[in-house]
């Protein structure tokens, strides 16, 4: 019985010798700020954007259009029973976000 208690004490004591203080480094987190888009009417949409939409997505309908301060456009499109959101600049070039 003494050997059992002595063995348990030695094993438990050896666990404390392996405990080490770990130096932690702070983790930097970055938050992506989304551009704020305001809804615009379809007649304010540049012709280049509507032509690019018709050329790239034939048969699509623009459900809603939004614009931000950088003159970038967010378009909500519907093609048959599917919907998508695409982004374009004022010249009709597509933007990936």
MMTF fields as JSON, N, C-alpha, C and O atoms, coordinates in Angstrom:
{
  "mmtfVersion": "1.0.0",
  "mmtfProducer": "UNKNOWN",
  "numBonds": 387,
  "numAtoms": 388,
  "numGroups": 97,
  "numChains": 1,
  "numModels": 1,
  "chainsPerModel": [1],
  "groupsPerChain": [97],
  "chainIdList": ["A"],
  "bondAtomList": [4, 2, 8, 6, 12, 10, 16, 14, 20, 18, 24, 22, 28, 26, 32, 30, 36, 34, 40, 38, 44, 42, 48, 46, 52, 50, 56, 54, 60, 58, 64, 62, 68, 66, 72, 70, 76, 74, 80, 78, 84, 82, 88, 86, 92, 90, 96, 94, 100, 98, 104, 102, 108, 106, 112, 110, 116, 114, 120, 118, 124, 122, 128, 126, 132, 130, 136, 134, 140, 138, 144, 142, 148, 146, 152, 150, 156, 154, 160, 158, 164, 162, 168, 166, 172, 170, 176, 174, 180, 178, 184, 182, 188, 186, 192, 190, 196, 194, 200, 198, 204, 202, 208, 206, 212, 210, 216, 214, 220, 218, 224, 222, 228, 226, 232, 230, 236, 234, 240, 238, 244, 242, 248, 246, 252, 250, 256, 254, 260, 258, 264, 262, 268, 266, 272, 270, 276, 274, 280, 278, 284, 282, 288, 286, 292, 290, 296, 294, 300, 298, 304, 302, 308, 306, 312, 310, 316, 314, 320, 318, 324, 322, 328, 326, 332, 330, 336, 334, 340, 338, 344, 342, 348, 346, 352, 350, 356, 354, 360, 358, 364, 362, 368, 366, 372, 370, 376, 374, 380, 378, 384, 382],
  "bondOrderList": [1, 1, 1, 1, 1, 1, 1, 1, 1, 1, 1, 1, 1, 1, 1, 1, 1, 1, 1, 1, 1, 1, 1, 1, 1, 1, 1, 1, 1, 1, 1, 1, 1, 1, 1, 1, 1, 1, 1, 1, 1, 1, 1, 1, 1, 1, 1, 1, 1, 1, 1, 1, 1, 1, 1, 1, 1, 1, 1, 1, 1, 1, 1, 1, 1, 1, 1, 1, 1, 1, 1, 1, 1, 1, 1, 1, 1, 1, 1, 1, 1, 1, 1, 1, 1, 1, 1, 1, 1, 1, 1, 1, 1, 1, 1, 1],
  "groupList": [{"groupName": "UNK", "atomNameList": ["N", "CA", "C", "O"], "elementList": ["N", "C", "C", "O"], "formalChargeList": [0, 0, 0, 0], "bondAtomList": [1, 0, 2, 1, 3, 2], "bondOrderList": [1, 1, 2], "singleLetterCode": "X", "chemCompType": "L-PEPTIDE LINKING"}],
  "groupTypeList": [0, 0, 0, 0, 0, 0, 0, 0, 0, 0, 0, 0, 0, 0, 0, 0, 0, 0, 0, 0, 0, 0, 0, 0, 0, 0, 0, 0, 0, 0, 0, 0, 0, 0, 0, 0, 0, 0, 0, 0, 0, 0, 0, 0, 0, 0, 0, 0, 0, 0, 0, 0, 0, 0, 0, 0, 0, 0, 0, 0, 0, 0, 0, 0, 0, 0, 0, 0, 0, 0, 0, 0, 0, 0, 0, 0, 0, 0, 0, 0, 0, 0, 0, 0, 0, 0, 0, 0, 0, 0, 0, 0, 0, 0, 0, 0, 0],
  "groupIdList": [1, 2, 3, 4, 5, 6, 7, 8, 9, 10, 11, 12, 13, 14, 15, 16, 17, 18, 19, 20, 21, 22, 23, 24, 25, 26, 27, 28, 29, 30, 31, 32, 33, 34, 35, 36, 37, 38, 39, 40, 41, 42, 43, 44, 45, 46, 47, 48, 49, 50, 51, 52, 53, 54, 55, 56, 57, 58, 59, 60, 61, 62, 63, 64, 65, 66, 67, 68, 69, 70, 71, 72, 73, 74, 75, 76, 77, 78, 79, 80, 81, 82, 83, 84, 85, 86, 87, 88, 89, 90, 91, 92, 93, 94, 95, 96, 97],
  "secStructList": [7, 2, 2, 2, 2, 2, 2, 2, 2, 2, 2, 2, 2, 2, 2, 2, 2, 6, 7, 7, 7, 7, 7, 7, 7, 7, 7, 7, 7, 7, 7, 7, 7, 7, 7, 7, 7, 3, 3, 3, 7, 4, 4, 4, 1, 7, 2, 2, 2, 2, 2, 2, 2, 2, 2, 2, 1, 6, 6, 7, 3, 3, 3, 3, 3, 3, 3, 7, 6, 6, 1, 3, 3, 3, 3, 3, 3, 3, 3, 6, 6, 3, 3, 3, 3, 3, 3, 3, 3, 6, 6, 1, 7, 3, 3, 7, 7],
  "xCoordList": [0.815, 0.0, 0.861, 0.541, 2.002, 2.9, 3.483, 3.658, 3.781, 4.345, 3.333, 3.694, 2.091, 1.053, 0.906, 0.814, 0.882, 0.761, 2.018, 1.921, 3.182, 4.44, 4.502, 4.947, 4.062, 4.054, 3.089, 3.413, 1.932, 0.959, 1.524, 1.336, 2.196, 2.77, 3.875, 3.988, 4.682, 5.765, 5.19, 5.67, 4.182, 3.563, 2.905, 3.096, 2.139, 1.488, 2.525, 2.328, 3.604, 4.665, 5.38, 5.836, 5.481, 6.176, 5.331, 5.885, 4.013, 3.168, 3.42, 3.341, 3.72, 3.935, 5.261, 5.414, 6.217, 7.509, 7.429, 8.275, 6.417, 6.291, 5.45, 5.386, 4.814, 4.0, 4.922, 5.818, 4.691, 5.515, 4.613, 3.492, 5.129, 4.381, 4.53, 5.646, 3.422, 3.436, 3.229, 2.271, 4.15, 4.024, 3.077, 3.322, 2.008, 1.032, 1.296, 1.688, 1.069, 1.225, -0.158, -1.039, -0.353, -1.685, -1.972, -1.079, -3.217, -3.639, -4.328, -5.244, -3.869, -4.49, -5.682, -5.6, -6.767, -7.952, -8.299, -8.255, -8.644, -9.029, -10.482, -10.921, -11.207, -12.606, -12.739, -12.264, -13.378, -13.584, -14.842, -15.932, -14.662, -15.793, -16.452, -15.789, -17.718, -18.431, -18.836, -19.211, -18.748, -19.196, -20.707, -21.426, -21.163, -22.597, -23.178, -22.753, -24.135, -24.813, -26.19, -26.884, -26.572, -27.911, -28.67, -28.108, -29.935, -30.738, -30.984, -31.252, -30.884, -31.138, -32.205, -32.473, -32.8, -33.798, -33.091, -31.927, -33.802, -33.204, -32.789, -31.866, -33.456, -33.091, -31.773, -31.186, -31.299, -30.007, -28.847, -27.691, -29.142, -28.126, -27.437, -28.12, -26.09, -25.39, -25.676, -25.901, -25.663, -25.946, -24.888, -25.194, -23.636, -22.567, -22.851, -22.551, -23.415, -23.722, -24.873, -24.822, -25.903, -27.031, -26.618, -27.066, -25.763, -25.291, -24.416, -24.52, -23.558, -22.709, -23.549, -23.231, -24.614, -25.508, -26.208, -26.308, -26.693, -27.376, -26.424, -26.809, -25.173, -24.198, -23.74, -23.601, -23.509, -22.982, -24.076, -23.874, -25.219, -26.329, -27.558, -28.499, -27.562, -28.711, -29.994, -29.993, -31.063, -32.347, -32.544, -33.553, -31.599, -31.732, -32.51, -32.6, -33.064, -33.777, -33.154, -32.87, -32.946, -32.388, -33.54, -34.441, -33.484, -34.538, -34.341, -35.312, -33.079, -32.768, -31.348, -30.491, -31.109, -29.779, -29.389, -30.218, -28.112, -27.585, -26.278, -25.608, -25.912, -24.67, -23.984, -24.649, -22.627, -21.887, -21.151, -21.309, -20.353, -19.663, -18.574, -18.207, -18.05, -17.011, -17.602, -16.882, -18.88, -19.587, -19.493, -19.329, -19.597, -19.684, -21.133, -21.84, -21.561, -22.966, -23.136, -22.363, -24.157, -24.539, -25.878, -26.842, -25.938, -27.146, -27.694, -26.957, -28.967, -29.636, -30.358, -31.304, -29.901, -30.429, -31.281, -31.085, -32.23, -32.984, -32.929, -33.167, -32.612, -32.596, -33.453, -33.088, -34.583, -35.57, -35.951, -36.571, -35.603, -35.962, -34.768, -34.869, -33.643, -32.445, -32.198, -32.587, -31.545, -31.192, -29.71, -29.126, -29.118, -27.704, -27.459, -28.245, -26.361, -25.931, -24.568, -23.646, -24.441, -23.187, -22.805, -23.646, -21.518, -20.994, -20.305, -19.623, -20.479, -19.873, -19.455, -19.984, -18.479, -18.14, -18.948, -19.764, -18.725, -19.532, -19.286, -20.117, -18.14, -17.82, -18.352, -18.164, -19.001, -19.556, -18.589, -18.844, -17.477, -16.513, -16.973, -17.389, -16.892, -17.353, -16.328, -15.124, -16.804, -15.958, -16.234, -17.392, -15.188, -15.356, -15.178, -14.211, -16.122, -16.053, -16.187, -16.157],
  "yCoordList": [-1.18, 0.0, 1.248, 2.243, 1.177, 2.315, 2.585, 3.739, 1.519, 1.687, 2.344, 3.148, 1.989, 2.578, 4.069, 4.851, 4.473, 5.891, 6.638, 7.753, 6.047, 6.676, 6.821, 7.852, 5.805, 5.871, 6.959, 7.701, 7.052, 8.081, 9.466, 10.366, 9.665, 10.965, 11.345, 12.506, 10.371, 10.637, 10.995, 11.922, 10.279, 10.543, 11.921, 12.696, 12.229, 13.534, 14.654, 15.736, 14.403, 15.403, 15.632, 16.741, 14.594, 14.752, 15.564, 16.193, 15.559, 16.361, 17.851, 18.628, 18.244, 19.669, 20.146, 21.343, 19.28, 19.72, 20.039, 20.765, 19.503, 19.772, 21.016, 21.471, 21.56, 22.749, 23.935, 24.218, 24.617, 25.764, 26.944, 26.795, 28.089, 29.297, 29.531, 29.568, 29.687, 29.907, 31.39, 31.998, 31.947, 33.362, 33.508, 32.957, 34.239, 34.396, 35.706, 36.716, 35.645, 36.842, 37.332, 36.529, 38.628, 39.132, 38.891, 38.97, 38.601, 38.319, 39.562, 40.108, 39.992, 41.15, 40.689, 39.714, 41.394, 41.078, 42.273, 43.422, 41.969, 43.027, 42.835, 41.723, 43.907, 43.86, 44.593, 45.719, 43.959, 44.568, 45.425, 44.941, 46.689, 47.602, 47.585, 47.799, 47.338, 47.283, 48.685, 49.519, 48.919, 50.192, 50.278, 49.296, 51.457, 51.636, 52.001, 52.964, 51.235, 51.459, 52.055, 51.643, 53.019, 53.587, 53.233, 53.225, 52.945, 52.515, 53.69, 54.812, 53.399, 54.406, 53.874, 52.674, 54.782, 54.356, 53.879, 54.204, 53.111, 52.511, 53.566, 53.331, 54.717, 55.729, 56.426, 57.079, 56.302, 56.878, 55.915, 56.273, 54.72, 53.713, 54.07, 54.288, 54.139, 54.493, 53.495, 52.31, 53.992, 53.152, 52.059, 50.954, 52.372, 51.374, 50.178, 49.041, 50.422, 49.333, 48.483, 47.255, 49.122, 48.345, 47.54, 46.407, 48.116, 47.371, 46.194, 45.111, 46.395, 45.303, 44.195, 43.015, 44.572, 43.579, 42.767, 41.545, 43.438, 42.73, 41.816, 40.727, 42.263, 41.454, 40.239, 39.144, 40.433, 39.347, 38.41, 37.197, 38.96, 38.17, 38.351, 39.044, 37.743, 37.932, 37.359, 36.281, 38.096, 37.664, 37.988, 37.596, 38.696, 39.03, 40.331, 41.153, 40.484, 41.713, 42.279, 41.549, 43.583, 44.248, 44.508, 45.302, 43.822, 43.947, 45.204, 45.883, 45.522, 46.701, 47.15, 46.335, 48.44, 48.996, 49.896, 50.632, 49.828, 50.611, 51.258, 50.747, 52.383, 53.069, 53.501, 53.867, 53.458, 53.948, 55.236, 55.751, 55.753, 57.033, 56.958, 57.986, 55.765, 55.595, 55.372, 54.965, 55.626, 55.403, 53.949, 53.665, 53.048, 51.627, 51.219, 51.748, 50.271, 49.891, 48.451, 47.569, 48.233, 46.897, 46.606, 47.346, 45.533, 45.189, 43.855, 42.877, 43.826, 42.57, 42.116, 42.759, 40.998, 40.495, 39.251, 38.499, 39.061, 37.813, 37.277, 38.004, 36.001, 35.297, 34.051, 33.13, 34.049, 32.974, 32.857, 33.773, 31.762, 31.598, 31.773, 31.476, 32.25, 32.442, 33.93, 34.763, 34.247, 35.629, 35.702, 34.742, 36.867, 37.071, 38.539, 39.4, 38.818, 40.179, 40.358, 39.583, 41.374, 41.658, 43.11, 43.936, 43.406, 44.74, 45.233, 44.464, 46.516, 47.096, 48.534, 49.171, 49.029, 50.445, 51.234, 50.665, 52.545, 53.398, 53.131, 53.487, 52.5, 52.207, 50.845, 50.465, 50.122, 48.818, 47.666, 46.557, 47.906, 46.842, 46.134, 46.777, 44.808, 44.027, 44.061, 44.04, 44.114, 44.156, 42.899, 42.536, 42.232, 41.046, 41.475, 42.152, 41.073, 41.41, 40.164, 40.217],
  "zCoordList": [0.0, 0.0, 0.0, -0.65, 0.767, 0.81, -0.577, -0.97, -1.311, -2.651, -3.598, -4.457, -3.423, -4.262, -3.999, -4.945, -2.757, -2.397, -2.835, -3.348, -2.644, -3.039, -4.564, -5.067, -5.294, -6.76, -7.249, -8.176, -6.643, -7.019, -6.746, -7.564, -5.644, -5.296, -6.283, -6.678, -6.676, -7.636, -9.003, -9.655, -9.432, -10.74, -10.741, -11.678, -9.711, -9.631, -9.522, -10.075, -8.827, -8.713, -10.028, -10.305, -10.84, -12.123, -13.114, -14.015, -12.963, -13.852, -13.658, -14.61, -12.434, -12.177, -12.72, -12.966, -12.916, -13.447, -14.932, -15.453, -15.625, -17.046, -17.334, -18.477, -16.315, -16.532, -16.777, -15.982, -17.877, -18.23, -18.546, -19.033, -18.257, -18.601, -20.098, -20.617, -20.782, -22.222, -22.466, -21.988, -23.217, -23.539, -24.715, -25.789, -24.52, -25.592, -26.336, -25.752, -27.624, -28.447, -28.837, -29.147, -28.823, -29.193, -30.666, -31.509, -30.96, -32.328, -32.877, -32.264, -34.039, -34.663, -35.488, -36.236, -35.341, -36.109, -36.968, -36.529, -38.199, -39.116, -39.497, -39.791, -39.488, -39.891, -41.215, -41.361, -42.162, -43.458, -43.386, -43.08, -43.673, -43.642, -45.015, -46.03, -45.042, -46.303, -46.716, -45.892, -48.016, -48.548, -48.405, -48.59, -48.076, -47.942, -49.293, -49.932, -49.707, -50.974, -50.7, -49.77, -51.512, -51.426, -52.694, -53.789, -52.533, -53.678, -54.618, -54.189, -55.909, -56.933, -57.882, -57.931, -58.626, -59.602, -60.863, -61.098, -61.665, -62.865, -63.897, -64.678, -63.909, -64.892, -64.548, -65.411, -63.312, -62.921, -63.158, -62.936, -63.599, -63.879, -65.193, -66.193, -65.224, -66.46, -67.58, -67.336, -68.793, -69.956, -70.115, -70.562, -69.745, -69.847, -68.946, -69.311, -67.795, -66.855, -67.388, -67.314, -67.921, -68.453, -69.68, -69.854, -70.538, -71.706, -71.29, -71.867, -70.298, -69.821, -69.202, -69.346, -68.519, -67.914, -68.988, -68.878, -70.028, -71.116, -71.875, -72.301, -72.044, -72.782, -71.972, -72.516, -70.689, -69.854, -69.369, -69.297, -69.041, -68.511, -69.399, -69.011, -70.577, -71.479, -70.871, -70.277, -71.033, -70.497, -69.033, -68.446, -68.426, -67.009, -66.843, -67.755, -65.653, -65.316, -64.052, -63.103, -64.051, -62.88, -61.911, -62.183, -60.781, -59.782, -58.938, -58.605, -58.585, -57.783, -58.1, -58.442, -57.986, -58.237, -57.072, -56.536, -56.686, -55.575, -56.021, -56.918, -55.399, -55.733, -54.44, -53.471, -54.43, -53.272, -53.635, -54.741, -52.711, -52.915, -53.981, -54.55, -54.265, -55.279, -56.668, -57.58, -56.845, -58.114, -58.569, -59.755, -57.621, -57.921, -57.736, -56.879, -58.554, -58.57, -58.126, -58.501, -57.323, -56.87, -57.52, -57.328, -58.286, -59.023, -58.537, -58.408, -58.275, -57.949, -59.202, -59.657, -59.758, -61.019, -60.795, -59.84, -61.703, -61.741, -63.167, -64.132, -63.277, -64.561, -64.368, -63.638, -65.032, -64.87, -63.401, -62.861, -62.739, -61.332, -60.397, -59.207, -60.918, -60.107, -59.893, -60.711, -58.778, -58.504, -58.145, -57.643, -58.417, -58.13, -57.849, -58.244, -57.163, -56.902, -57.556, -57.301, -58.394, -59.081, -58.828, -58.475, -59.016, -58.78, -60.04, -60.717, -60.362, -61.557, -61.244, -60.333, -62.035, -61.921, -62.94, -63.664, -62.999, -63.867, -65.351, -66.186, -65.693, -67.08, -67.538, -68.694, -66.655, -67.007, -66.798, -67.268, -66.098, -65.775, -64.501, -63.538, -64.509, -63.364, -62.256, -62.51, -61.034, -59.838, -59.04, -58.836, -58.587, -57.742, -56.294, -55.944, -55.466, -54.024, -53.219, -51.99]
}
